[in-house]
Amino acid sequence: MLVDEVTDRLDRAFAALGDPVRRALVARLSRGDATVNELAEPFPITKQAVSRHIQVLEAAGLITRSREAQRRPCHLNAAALEELTSWIDTHRLAVESRYRRLDTVLETTKQQEQ
């Protein structure tokens, strides 16, 4: 897998999650599959607007849709969320490591002053 492909996927996913409605849709889908009508219920926007948000999430690879007779439920793509979590964790761990080193330096300096 090319670095550019991963970067492109991350860019699309983070951009998609930049909207509060789309974050709410992802949060709802984390509790289970739902149709567009079910997803649209709590929002004061049209079903067409919710459908467009779903299309953005689908294009970003965060959700998928399937067909079950007349239903077309949306499903959260856990692997895509794992990729985002992994990216965030990598950077979080690097920052935490720097803070731990800074804490050590500060503690050593404090002990030397005493």
CNS distance restraints for C-alpha pairs under 8 A (distance, minus, plus):
assign (resid   1 and name CA) (resid   5 and name CA) 6.88 0.50 0.50
assign (resid   1 and name CA) (resid   6 and name CA) 7.40 0.50 0.50
assign (resid   2 and name CA) (resid   6 and name CA) 6.59 0.50 0.50
assign (resid   3 and name CA) (resid   7 and name CA) 6.09 0.50 0.50
assign (resid   4 and name CA) (resid   8 and name CA) 5.94 0.50 0.50
assign (resid   5 and name CA) (resid   9 and name CA) 6.19 0.50 0.50
assign (resid   6 and name CA) (resid  10 and name CA) 6.12 0.50 0.50
assign (resid   7 and name CA) (resid  11 and name CA) 6.01 0.50 0.50
assign (resid   8 and name CA) (resid  12 and name CA) 6.20 0.50 0.50
assign (resid   9 and name CA) (resid  13 and name CA) 6.09 0.50 0.50
assign (resid   9 and name CA) (resid  60 and name CA) 6.66 0.50 0.50
assign (resid   9 and name CA) (resid  61 and name CA) 7.64 0.50 0.50
assign (resid  10 and name CA) (resid  14 and name CA) 5.98 0.50 0.50
assign (resid  10 and name CA) (resid  83 and name CA) 7.91 0.50 0.50
assign (resid  10 and name CA) (resid  84 and name CA) 6.72 0.50 0.50
assign (resid  11 and name CA) (resid  15 and name CA) 5.96 0.50 0.50
assign (resid  12 and name CA) (resid  16 and name CA) 6.03 0.50 0.50
assign (resid  12 and name CA) (resid  59 and name CA) 7.87 0.50 0.50
assign (resid  12 and name CA) (resid  60 and name CA) 5.01 0.50 0.50
assign (resid  13 and name CA) (resid  17 and name CA) 6.20 0.50 0.50
assign (resid  13 and name CA) (resid  57 and name CA) 7.45 0.50 0.50
assign (resid  13 and name CA) (resid  60 and name CA) 4.97 0.50 0.50
assign (resid  13 and name CA) (resid  61 and name CA) 7.11 0.50 0.50
assign (resid  13 and name CA) (resid  62 and name CA) 6.76 0.50 0.50
assign (resid  13 and name CA) (resid  84 and name CA) 7.87 0.50 0.50
assign (resid  14 and name CA) (resid  18 and name CA) 6.21 0.50 0.50
assign (resid  15 and name CA) (resid  19 and name CA) 7.75 0.50 0.50
assign (resid  16 and name CA) (resid  22 and name CA) 6.80 0.50 0.50
assign (resid  16 and name CA) (resid  56 and name CA) 6.29 0.50 0.50
assign (resid  16 and name CA) (resid  57 and name CA) 5.96 0.50 0.50
assign (resid  16 and name CA) (resid  60 and name CA) 6.64 0.50 0.50
assign (resid  17 and name CA) (resid  22 and name CA) 5.92 0.50 0.50
assign (resid  17 and name CA) (resid  23 and name CA) 5.39 0.50 0.50
assign (resid  17 and name CA) (resid  57 and name CA) 7.99 0.50 0.50
assign (resid  18 and name CA) (resid  22 and name CA) 7.68 0.50 0.50
assign (resid  18 and name CA) (resid  23 and name CA) 7.45 0.50 0.50
assign (resid  19 and name CA) (resid  23 and name CA) 6.33 0.50 0.50
assign (resid  20 and name CA) (resid  24 and name CA) 6.13 0.50 0.50
assign (resid  21 and name CA) (resid  25 and name CA) 6.20 0.50 0.50
assign (resid  21 and name CA) (resid  53 and name CA) 7.55 0.50 0.50
assign (resid  22 and name CA) (resid  26 and name CA) 6.22 0.50 0.50
assign (resid  22 and name CA) (resid  53 and name CA) 6.08 0.50 0.50
assign (resid  22 and name CA) (resid  54 and name CA) 7.43 0.50 0.50
assign (resid  22 and name CA) (resid  57 and name CA) 7.14 0.50 0.50
assign (resid  23 and name CA) (resid  27 and name CA) 6.14 0.50 0.50
assign (resid  24 and name CA) (resid  28 and name CA) 6.10 0.50 0.50
assign (resid  25 and name CA) (resid  29 and name CA) 6.15 0.50 0.50
assign (resid  25 and name CA) (resid  39 and name CA) 6.72 0.50 0.50
assign (resid  25 and name CA) (resid  54 and name CA) 7.98 0.50 0.50
assign (resid  26 and name CA) (resid  30 and name CA) 6.15 0.50 0.50
assign (resid  26 and name CA) (resid  76 and name CA) 6.91 0.50 0.50
assign (resid  27 and name CA) (resid  31 and name CA) 7.15 0.50 0.50
assign (resid  28 and name CA) (resid  32 and name CA) 7.13 0.50 0.50
assign (resid  28 and name CA) (resid  39 and name CA) 7.52 0.50 0.50
assign (resid  29 and name CA) (resid  33 and name CA) 5.55 0.50 0.50
assign (resid  29 and name CA) (resid  34 and name CA) 6.70 0.50 0.50
assign (resid  29 and name CA) (resid  74 and name CA) 7.55 0.50 0.50
assign (resid  29 and name CA) (resid  75 and name CA) 6.48 0.50 0.50
assign (resid  29 and name CA) (resid  76 and name CA) 5.68 0.50 0.50
assign (resid  30 and name CA) (resid  76 and name CA) 6.41 0.50 0.50
assign (resid  32 and name CA) (resid  75 and name CA) 7.36 0.50 0.50
assign (resid  32 and name CA) (resid  76 and name CA) 7.94 0.50 0.50
assign (resid  33 and name CA) (resid  73 and name CA) 6.03 0.50 0.50
assign (resid  33 and name CA) (resid  74 and name CA) 5.56 0.50 0.50
assign (resid  33 and name CA) (resid  75 and name CA) 5.03 0.50 0.50
assign (resid  33 and name CA) (resid  76 and name CA) 7.28 0.50 0.50
assign (resid  34 and name CA) (resid  38 and name CA) 5.78 0.50 0.50
assign (resid  34 and name CA) (resid  39 and name CA) 6.25 0.50 0.50
assign (resid  34 and name CA) (resid  73 and name CA) 5.04 0.50 0.50
assign (resid  34 and name CA) (resid  74 and name CA) 5.44 0.50 0.50
assign (resid  34 and name CA) (resid  75 and name CA) 7.20 0.50 0.50
assign (resid  35 and name CA) (resid  39 and name CA) 6.13 0.50 0.50
assign (resid  35 and name CA) (resid  71 and name CA) 6.99 0.50 0.50
assign (resid  35 and name CA) (resid  72 and name CA) 5.97 0.50 0.50
assign (resid  35 and name CA) (resid  73 and name CA) 4.32 0.50 0.50
assign (resid  35 and name CA) (resid  74 and name CA) 5.83 0.50 0.50
assign (resid  36 and name CA) (resid  40 and name CA) 5.94 0.50 0.50
assign (resid  36 and name CA) (resid  47 and name CA) 7.16 0.50 0.50
assign (resid  36 and name CA) (resid  50 and name CA) 7.12 0.50 0.50
assign (resid  36 and name CA) (resid  51 and name CA) 6.49 0.50 0.50
assign (resid  36 and name CA) (resid  72 and name CA) 7.87 0.50 0.50
assign (resid  36 and name CA) (resid  73 and name CA) 7.24 0.50 0.50
assign (resid  36 and name CA) (resid  74 and name CA) 7.44 0.50 0.50
assign (resid  37 and name CA) (resid  41 and name CA) 6.39 0.50 0.50
assign (resid  37 and name CA) (resid  47 and name CA) 6.83 0.50 0.50
assign (resid  39 and name CA) (resid  50 and name CA) 7.57 0.50 0.50
assign (resid  40 and name CA) (resid  45 and name CA) 7.62 0.50 0.50
assign (resid  40 and name CA) (resid  46 and name CA) 7.47 0.50 0.50
assign (resid  40 and name CA) (resid  47 and name CA) 5.76 0.50 0.50
assign (resid  40 and name CA) (resid  50 and name CA) 5.95 0.50 0.50
assign (resid  45 and name CA) (resid  49 and name CA) 6.32 0.50 0.50
assign (resid  45 and name CA) (resid  50 and name CA) 7.12 0.50 0.50
assign (resid  46 and name CA) (resid  50 and name CA) 6.48 0.50 0.50
assign (resid  47 and name CA) (resid  51 and name CA) 5.99 0.50 0.50
assign (resid  48 and name CA) (resid  52 and name CA) 6.27 0.50 0.50
assign (resid  49 and name CA) (resid  53 and name CA) 6.38 0.50 0.50
assign (resid  50 and name CA) (resid  54 and name CA) 6.20 0.50 0.50
assign (resid  51 and name CA) (resid  55 and name CA) 6.23 0.50 0.50
assign (resid  52 and name CA) (resid  56 and name CA) 6.40 0.50 0.50
assign (resid  53 and name CA) (resid  57 and name CA) 6.36 0.50 0.50
assign (resid  54 and name CA) (resid  58 and name CA) 6.01 0.50 0.50
assign (resid  54 and name CA) (resid  63 and name CA) 7.81 0.50 0.50
assign (resid  55 and name CA) (resid  59 and name CA) 6.02 0.50 0.50
assign (resid  56 and name CA) (resid  60 and name CA) 6.17 0.50 0.50
assign (resid  57 and name CA) (resid  61 and name CA) 6.34 0.50 0.50
assign (resid  57 and name CA) (resid  62 and name CA) 5.34 0.50 0.50
assign (resid  57 and name CA) (resid  63 and name CA) 5.87 0.50 0.50
assign (resid  58 and name CA) (resid  62 and name CA) 5.75 0.50 0.50
assign (resid  58 and name CA) (resid  63 and name CA) 4.88 0.50 0.50
assign (resid  58 and name CA) (resid  64 and name CA) 5.81 0.50 0.50
assign (resid  61 and name CA) (resid  77 and name CA) 7.04 0.50 0.50
assign (resid  61 and name CA) (resid  80 and name CA) 6.46 0.50 0.50
assign (resid  62 and name CA) (resid  76 and name CA) 6.22 0.50 0.50
assign (resid  62 and name CA) (resid  77 and name CA) 5.15 0.50 0.50
assign (resid  62 and name CA) (resid  78 and name CA) 7.69 0.50 0.50
assign (resid  62 and name CA) (resid  80 and name CA) 5.64 0.50 0.50
assign (resid  62 and name CA) (resid  81 and name CA) 6.86 0.50 0.50
assign (resid  63 and name CA) (resid  74 and name CA) 6.54 0.50 0.50
assign (resid  63 and name CA) (resid  75 and name CA) 5.40 0.50 0.50
assign (resid  63 and name CA) (resid  76 and name CA) 4.49 0.50 0.50
assign (resid  63 and name CA) (resid  77 and name CA) 4.92 0.50 0.50
assign (resid  64 and name CA) (resid  74 and name CA) 5.68 0.50 0.50
assign (resid  64 and name CA) (resid  75 and name CA) 5.18 0.50 0.50
assign (resid  64 and name CA) (resid  76 and name CA) 6.51 0.50 0.50
assign (resid  64 and name CA) (resid  77 and name CA) 6.56 0.50 0.50
assign (resid  65 and name CA) (resid  72 and name CA) 6.29 0.50 0.50
assign (resid  65 and name CA) (resid  73 and name CA) 5.66 0.50 0.50
assign (resid  65 and name CA) (resid  74 and name CA) 4.44 0.50 0.50
assign (resid  65 and name CA) (resid  75 and name CA) 5.98 0.50 0.50
assign (resid  66 and name CA) (resid  72 and name CA) 5.43 0.50 0.50
assign (resid  66 and name CA) (resid  73 and name CA) 5.83 0.50 0.50
assign (resid  66 and name CA) (resid  74 and name CA) 6.77 0.50 0.50
assign (resid  66 and name CA) (resid  75 and name CA) 7.93 0.50 0.50
assign (resid  67 and name CA) (resid  71 and name CA) 5.86 0.50 0.50
assign (resid  67 and name CA) (resid  72 and name CA) 4.55 0.50 0.50
assign (resid  67 and name CA) (resid  73 and name CA) 6.76 0.50 0.50
assign (resid  68 and name CA) (resid  72 and name CA) 6.11 0.50 0.50
assign (resid  68 and name CA) (resid  73 and name CA) 7.52 0.50 0.50
assign (resid  77 and name CA) (resid  81 and name CA) 6.72 0.50 0.50
assign (resid  78 and name CA) (resid  82 and name CA) 6.10 0.50 0.50
assign (resid  79 and name CA) (resid  83 and name CA) 6.29 0.50 0.50
assign (resid  80 and name CA) (resid  84 and name CA) 6.54 0.50 0.50
assign (resid  81 and name CA) (resid  85 and name CA) 6.13 0.50 0.50
assign (resid  82 and name CA) (resid  86 and name CA) 5.95 0.50 0.50
assign (resid  83 and name CA) (resid  87 and name CA) 6.26 0.50 0.50
assign (resid  84 and name CA) (resid  88 and name CA) 6.24 0.50 0.50
assign (resid  85 and name CA) (resid  89 and name CA) 5.97 0.50 0.50
assign (resid  86 and name CA) (resid  90 and name CA) 6.12 0.50 0.50
assign (resid  87 and name CA) (resid  91 and name CA) 6.67 0.50 0.50
assign (resid  88 and name CA) (resid  92 and name CA) 6.04 0.50 0.50
assign (resid  89 and name CA) (resid  93 and name CA) 5.89 0.50 0.50
assign (resid  90 and name CA) (resid  94 and name CA) 6.39 0.50 0.50
assign (resid  91 and name CA) (resid  95 and name CA) 6.29 0.50 0.50
assign (resid  92 and name CA) (resid  96 and name CA) 6.11 0.50 0.50
assign (resid  93 and name CA) (resid  97 and name CA) 6.06 0.50 0.50
assign (resid  94 and name CA) (resid  98 and name CA) 6.43 0.50 0.50
assign (resid  95 and name CA) (resid  99 and name CA) 6.32 0.50 0.50
assign (resid  96 and name CA) (resid 100 and name CA) 6.16 0.50 0.50
assign (resid  97 and name CA) (resid 101 and name CA) 6.30 0.50 0.50
assign (resid  98 and name CA) (resid 102 and name CA) 6.19 0.50 0.50
assign (resid  99 and name CA) (resid 103 and name CA) 6.05 0.50 0.50
assign (resid 100 and name CA) (resid 104 and name CA) 6.25 0.50 0.50
assign (resid 101 and name CA) (resid 105 and name CA) 6.30 0.50 0.50
assign (resid 102 and name CA) (resid 106 and name CA) 6.11 0.50 0.50
assign (resid 103 and name CA) (resid 107 and name CA) 6.04 0.50 0.50
assign (resid 104 and name CA) (resid 108 and name CA) 6.09 0.50 0.50
assign (resid 105 and name CA) (resid 109 and name CA) 6.10 0.50 0.50
assign (resid 106 and name CA) (resid 110 and name CA) 6.04 0.50 0.50
assign (resid 107 and name CA) (resid 111 and name CA) 6.17 0.50 0.50
assign (resid 108 and name CA) (resid 112 and name CA) 6.18 0.50 0.50
assign (resid 109 and name CA) (resid 113 and name CA) 6.25 0.50 0.50
assign (resid 110 and name CA) (resid 114 and name CA) 6.55 0.50 0.50
